[in-house]
Amino acid sequence: MSGVGCCGRLKSLLQKREVSLRGLGSARDPDAESAKADFPQSLPRLQSPGLAGLILAALAAAQAPAHAQIAHLPVAQQLGEGTRQPNDAPVAISNAVPRARRAPDGQPWSVRIARSVMRRNPQTHRRWDYTAGVVLGAIERVGLARRDAAMLEYVKANMDRWVKPDGSIEGYDPAEYNIDEVAQGRLLFGLLERTRDARYRKAADHLREQLRTQPRTAEGGFWHKKIYPQQMWLDGLFMGAPFYAQYGRTFAEPAALDDVARQFFLVSRHTRDPRTGLMYHGWDAARAQPWADTATGLSPNFWGRAMGWYVMGLVDALDHFPATHPDRPALIRELREAAEAIARVQDPVTGLWWNMLDQPNRVGNYLEGSASSMFVYAFAKGARLGYLHADYRRHAERGFDGLLTNLVRDNPDGTSSLVNVVQVSGLGGNPRRDGSVRDGTFAYYASEPVVTDDYKGVGPLILAALELGR
């Protein structure tokens, strides 16, 4: 089908079905879900989000008034959450030849992978969520470093899909007290600075208001979500702390920085294992969850991406702590202690890290793409800023070489992909579709799907490449 024919058919379909472009892609809107269901049946040859997305974006732009909220695209899959690998399993790692410092086309890897995201998904994600936040944040940093207007416009367009002209955020419900929903708000500060559009300040204020009333443990630690009472997860320190710290520094709320430091100290006190220095995924202050140890409240395993979220959140939150802040030295010590433990479990052969950090070569375990990317980024940034010893730069270089050699694959269309990313892992909640529960055991973590190009891994990979100048 020609491009002209596609456009004509799409326009006719939109008019005939009276589909609202604005509603498409909202996972919380039942009418949008119905509309999305129509598209794969009606357009069987337009399953590619790249082609269909670009055509629909052009149609939406042509029909939208100036300054209108950018329309969502119809999505046939969960954008940003990767494509399933065979049998939902990790692909084999071969003894590959080490890769060049630059991509095959001569671009830095940070640029090639960022542009791969832009080409693959004109709309980054299906909703306001940390998955979009982490990859858009990475693309923003590359765009700023290279003065790449197209990258910065891509970030703005994908933020404006959700941030309305009045500053409200489509699909965001503060009553859920979901700290994951705060993470994407970090993009608002750069947009406010570059555009002076008041909508971004208003949106940031909405997220800040959630944190004012976020439920807490008796010691003052944020609950991960309202539906996860009395629980602190390592993930939450990336989700909430960097935004909270940046808001406090930007809008003169010094008490916010004190509170951010408290969140890190509390989760470290409760989750760090004194023997290995590694940190357990979650802690239940009430010791009531089925996954929680009845004495300590801890989940039973060290999940790689959970510690990745923690060290990324810490190294990014430190950006906003002035040198004179009394908690800054202790936060740097926290980073050093975590980094020492993580470095001890770096795989000596590949330079990567295992999904379950302390159980290398166990059947069902695998060298995982997102945790490896996160650790490389945190090590490289920490070494550059003097938080960590310069030796951690070498750990980061080994890890990045391992990623390029083993987990980054080049595609015929000129893009690159990251394989062996665990799609998601959590604790508790409702039973899964097969009736199993997220009980924190090794068997549970090993059962979660392994995918290609989940942006929870791709975003940190871009950041790692940029931080290393590669």
Stockholm file with secondary structure:
# STOCKHOLM 1.0

chainA/1-470         MSGVGCCGRLKSLLQKREVSLRGLGSARDPDAESAKADFPQSLPRLQSPGLAGLILAALAAAQAPAHAQIAHLPVAQQLGEGTRQPNDAPVAISNAVPRARRAPDGQPWSVRIARSVMRRNPQTHRRWDYTAGVVLGAIERVGLARRDAAMLEYVKANMDRWVKPDGSIEGYDPAEYNIDEVAQGRLLFGLLERTRDARYRKAADHLREQLRTQPRTAEGGFWHKKIYPQQMWLDGLFMGAPFYAQYGRTFAEPAALDDVARQFFLVSRHTRDPRTGLMYHGWDAARAQPWADTATGLSPNFWGRAMGWYVMGLVDALDHFPATHPDRPALIRELREAAEAIARVQDPVTGLWWNMLDQPNRVGNYLEGSASSMFVYAFAKGARLGYLHADYRRHAERGFDGLLTNLVRDNPDGTSSLVNVVQVSGLGGNPRRDGSVRDGTFAYYASEPVVTDDYKGVGPLILAALELGR
#=GR chainA/1-470 SS CCHHHHHHHHHHHHHHHTCCGGGTTCTTCHHHHHHHHHHHHHCTTCCCHHHHHHHHHHHHHHHSCTTCCCCCCCCSSCTTEEEECGGGCCCCCCCCCCCCSSCTTSSCHHHHHHHHHHHHCSSCCSSSSHHHHHHHHHHHHHHHHHTCHHHHHHHHHHHHTTBCTTSCBTTCCGGGCCGGGGGGGGHHHHHHHHHCCHHHHHHHHHHHHHHHHCCBCTTSCBCSBTTBTTEEETHHHHHHHHHHHHHHHHTTCHHHHHHHHHHHHHHHHHHBCTTTCCBCSEEETTCCSTTSCTTTCBCSCCBHHHHHHHHHHHHHHGGGSCTTCTTHHHHHHHHHHHHHHHHHTSCTTTSCCBSBTTCTTCTTCCBCHHHHHHHHHHHHHHHHTTSSCTHHHHHHHHHHHHHHHHTEEECTTSCEEECCEECCCCCSSSCCTTSCCCCCCHHHHHHSCEEEEEHHHHHHHHHHHHHHTC
#=GC SS_cons         CCHHHHHHHHHHHHHHHTCCGGGTTCTTCHHHHHHHHHHHHHCTTCCCHHHHHHHHHHHHHHHSCTTCCCCCCCCSSCTTEEEECGGGCCCCCCCCCCCCSSCTTSSCHHHHHHHHHHHHCSSCCSSSSHHHHHHHHHHHHHHHHHTCHHHHHHHHHHHHTTBCTTSCBTTCCGGGCCGGGGGGGGHHHHHHHHHCCHHHHHHHHHHHHHHHHCCBCTTSCBCSBTTBTTEEETHHHHHHHHHHHHHHHHTTCHHHHHHHHHHHHHHHHHHBCTTTCCBCSEEETTCCSTTSCTTTCBCSCCBHHHHHHHHHHHHHHGGGSCTTCTTHHHHHHHHHHHHHHHHHTSCTTTSCCBSBTTCTTCTTCCBCHHHHHHHHHHHHHHHHTTSSCTHHHHHHHHHHHHHHHHTEEECTTSCEEECCEECCCCCSSSCCTTSCCCCCCHHHHHHSCEEEEEHHHHHHHHHHHHHHTC
//
